[in-house]
Amino acid sequence: MIKFDFNGKVALVTGASRGIGKAICHALLESNCKVIGTYASNDAAADKCRQAFNHFGDDFYLVKSDASCRKQAANLFTHAQEHFNQPIHLLVNNAGILQQGDFNQLSDEQWDNTFAVNLKGPFILSQEFLRHAASGAAIVNISSVGGQTGGNKAPDYAATKAALISLTRSVARLGAEKNIRSNAVAPGWIKTEIFNKQQLDALQQQAEAVIPLKRMGTPDEVANSVLFLLSDAASYITGHCINTNGGMYFG
């Protein structure tokens, strides 16, 4: 893990209870940042996350929240101020859902739900963030290689991740007036607990064939990209998307 120092700052990370979001929270906490994380519904995963980060004490606060709900999203900024007595300086829009299936069987309900979580949530939080944040604040949105290449097994997901890159760039232009940066990270195939061992073994075999670095990535490697973009080391970078994908896509 690359070391950064976010002492005195507060980060909001959505989808924080497992996978990439959990790794981002851990990296931020290890870098002296205070973190408010959100999760949607998996209470068991949330409890495990709280236990894993228990040694960080009050520096980590995990709350159930639906970021696509305007009222709940706005409340997160109030929660942060009350819990940490500080505003949020850093925003990581990580929460997302992916449901693979046949395009011809994709329902209106699934399409709308995917867009609500993957795109409306980041839109609302980015809007609220720009209203509250001060100069020097930063946003990182978690997109996907699928948003750059398309996805025949999850076209709704791919569409939201492509739109998220565009939203990132729009917010970068808007935020520049207040010296607030907005960037994205587009992970490729990442080893997380959503896959069982059999699935991981199969994906690793495919990775050796289609990824130039011949392996899947790790959540910590994605977190490294995120922390770089949040840090002062990226103070002159905005509207950019880092492809953390082992060479799977170069655009």
C-alpha atoms as one frame of an Amber mdcrd trajectory, in Angstrom:
protein
   0.000   0.000   0.000   1.366   3.407  -0.997   1.447   5.828   1.941  -0.240
   9.204   1.819  -1.111  11.606   4.630  -4.671  12.888   4.926  -4.365  14.097
   8.495  -7.145  16.532   9.416  -9.417  15.469   6.563 -12.727  13.602   6.426
 -13.701  11.296   3.557 -17.098   9.954   2.544 -16.905   6.545   0.850 -20.047
   4.868  -0.477 -20.301   1.104  -0.777 -17.792   0.864   2.047 -18.568  -2.430
   3.764 -16.725  -4.808   1.430 -14.583  -5.189  -1.672 -13.049  -2.121  -3.265
 -14.909   0.282  -0.975 -13.616  -1.440   2.134 -10.059  -1.368   0.773 -10.372
   2.354   0.054 -11.599   2.987   3.606  -8.716   0.983   5.047  -6.148   2.836
   2.963  -7.586   6.207   3.982  -7.686   5.276   7.663  -4.084   4.073   7.493
  -3.270   7.468   5.968  -4.651   9.346   8.994  -7.970  10.243   7.368 -11.297
  10.121   9.170 -13.883   8.175   7.201 -17.657   8.008   7.052 -18.668   4.974
   5.013 -22.043   3.879   3.716 -23.651   0.569   2.874 -27.032  -0.208   1.354
 -28.472  -3.329   2.970 -25.939  -6.041   3.877 -25.909  -5.760   7.673 -23.695
  -8.838   8.077 -20.987  -7.363   5.855 -21.332  -4.045   7.675 -20.805  -5.716
  11.056 -17.674  -7.480   9.767 -16.393  -4.179   8.424 -16.940  -2.422  11.744
 -15.107  -5.226  13.537 -12.210  -5.079  11.079 -11.818  -1.329  11.614 -12.594
  -1.308  15.329  -8.993  -0.399  16.192  -9.412   2.925  14.370 -11.935   3.960
  17.016 -14.068   7.000  16.265 -12.127   7.736  13.077 -14.416   5.309  11.220
 -18.182   5.653  11.091 -20.366   3.330   9.009 -24.001   4.153   8.275 -26.761
   2.523   6.233 -27.788   4.911   3.484 -29.280   5.034   0.007 -27.275   7.684
  -1.833 -29.850   7.808  -4.627 -32.292   9.291  -2.090 -31.750  13.041  -1.881
 -32.714  13.307   1.800 -30.487  10.422   2.897 -27.576  11.761   0.853 -27.891
  15.220   2.383 -28.026  13.672   5.857 -24.571  12.152   5.325 -23.011  15.601
   5.400 -24.859  16.336   8.639 -23.718  12.996  10.110 -20.105  13.799   9.272
 -20.278  17.255  10.829 -21.886  15.897  13.999 -19.599  12.863  14.348 -16.267
  14.438  13.394 -17.056  18.116  14.004 -15.652  18.704  10.519 -17.049  18.929
   6.987 -16.342  16.303   4.342 -13.211  17.078   2.318 -13.045  13.983   0.103
 -15.791  12.052  -1.700 -15.468   8.566  -3.189 -18.526   7.416  -5.130 -17.939
   3.672  -5.083 -21.368   2.114  -4.479 -22.673   0.170  -7.437 -24.656  -2.864
  -8.513 -24.070  -5.330 -11.341 -26.569  -7.948 -12.463 -25.519 -10.053 -15.425
 -28.158 -11.323 -17.799 -29.477 -11.487 -21.328 -30.058  -8.081 -22.928 -33.416
  -9.201 -24.289 -34.552 -10.085 -20.764 -33.423  -6.811 -19.187 -36.449  -5.224
 -17.506 -37.289  -1.555 -17.139 -37.143  -2.022 -13.376 -33.605  -3.433 -13.453
 -32.462  -0.697 -15.831 -33.899   2.039 -13.614 -32.498   0.484 -10.438 -29.000
   0.185 -11.893 -29.059   3.805 -13.023 -30.395   4.948  -9.639 -27.560   3.334
  -7.690 -24.683   3.676 -10.157 -25.375   7.129 -11.582 -28.097   9.031  -9.722
 -26.342   8.400  -6.400 -23.000   9.882  -7.560 -24.865  12.790  -9.186 -26.714
  13.673  -5.971 -23.656  13.296  -3.750 -21.462  15.290  -6.133 -24.058  18.055
  -6.218 -24.314  18.131  -2.419 -20.522  17.959  -2.127 -20.000  20.978  -4.377
 -22.420  22.914  -2.166 -20.599  22.036   1.055 -16.929  21.524   0.178 -14.190
  24.117   0.376 -11.255  24.834  -1.902  -8.878  21.889  -2.235 -11.561  19.221
  -1.894 -11.625  16.245  -4.258 -13.969  13.641  -5.726 -13.130  10.220  -7.139
 -15.781   8.167  -8.916 -15.338   4.419  -9.357 -16.180   3.595 -12.955 -15.237
   0.351 -14.733 -13.473  -0.996 -17.790 -16.978  -2.036 -18.828 -17.866   1.623
 -19.141 -15.110   1.997 -21.733 -15.549  -1.198 -23.730 -19.266  -1.913 -23.327
 -20.686  -5.070 -21.831 -22.900  -7.619 -23.525 -23.661  -9.408 -20.237 -24.501
  -6.289 -18.234 -25.313  -3.458 -20.659 -27.124  -1.430 -18.010 -24.052  -1.534
 -15.763 -21.709  -0.620 -18.623 -23.924   2.290 -19.629 -23.916   3.728 -16.108
 -20.150   3.423 -15.821 -19.639   5.196 -19.142 -21.995   7.961 -18.042 -20.139
   8.212 -14.731 -16.925   9.114 -16.562 -18.794  11.879 -18.376 -20.306  13.087
 -15.091 -16.804  13.110 -13.610 -15.615  15.477 -16.332 -18.658  17.729 -16.066
 -18.158  18.037 -12.311 -14.452  18.722 -12.900 -15.375  21.765 -14.969 -17.960
  22.933 -12.450 -15.760  22.310  -9.431 -12.750  24.096 -10.890 -14.321  27.428
  -9.969 -13.856  26.475  -6.299 -10.606  24.504  -6.827 -12.462  21.226  -6.295
 -11.107  18.380  -8.407 -13.092  15.478  -9.866 -11.518  12.317 -11.280 -12.391
   8.687 -11.874 -10.802   5.261 -11.570 -11.867   2.486 -13.943 -10.940  -0.909
 -12.481 -10.717  -4.030 -14.587 -11.125  -7.520 -13.130 -10.579  -7.251  -9.374
 -10.414 -10.063  -6.809 -13.149  -9.408  -4.266 -15.316 -11.496  -1.975 -18.257
 -11.342  -4.370 -16.556 -14.206  -6.234 -16.201 -17.723  -4.831 -12.989 -19.736
  -5.323 -14.298 -21.542  -8.393 -15.260 -18.264 -10.046 -11.913 -16.692  -9.167
 -10.003 -19.644 -10.618 -11.976 -19.367 -13.858 -11.466 -15.612 -14.055  -7.747
 -15.972 -13.396  -7.451 -18.386 -16.325  -9.262 -15.884 -18.540  -7.089 -13.064
 -17.206  -3.942 -14.856 -18.302  -5.338 -14.904 -21.833  -6.789 -11.392 -22.183
  -4.951  -9.116 -19.714  -1.386  -8.073 -20.635  -0.224  -8.330 -16.999  -1.818
 -11.810 -16.946  -3.607 -11.526 -13.620  -6.561  -9.987 -11.849  -6.066  -6.886
  -9.769  -6.570  -6.453  -6.033  -8.772  -3.992  -4.140  -5.628  -2.466  -2.626
  -4.317  -1.656  -6.105  -7.533   0.198  -6.878  -7.290   1.984  -3.528  -3.771
   3.158  -4.423  -5.121   4.847  -7.557  -7.954   6.434  -5.589  -5.715   7.809
  -2.855  -3.322   9.263  -5.418  -6.164  11.177  -7.082  -7.473  12.385  -3.713
  -4.038  13.511  -2.568  -2.095  16.715  -3.140   0.188  14.687  -5.419  -2.632
  15.006  -7.980  -3.322  18.689  -7.298  -3.131  19.582 -11.016  -5.161  16.607
 -12.251  -8.899  16.899 -12.805 -11.354  15.381 -15.265  -9.094  12.349 -15.682
  -9.824   8.618 -15.532  -7.099   6.225 -14.382  -7.396   2.756 -15.899  -6.444
   0.327 -13.141  -6.879  -2.774 -15.249  -3.528  -4.440 -15.937  -3.538  -3.227
 -19.536  -6.968  -4.614 -20.388  -7.926  -1.278 -21.965  -5.585   1.547 -22.968
  -7.947   4.351 -24.021
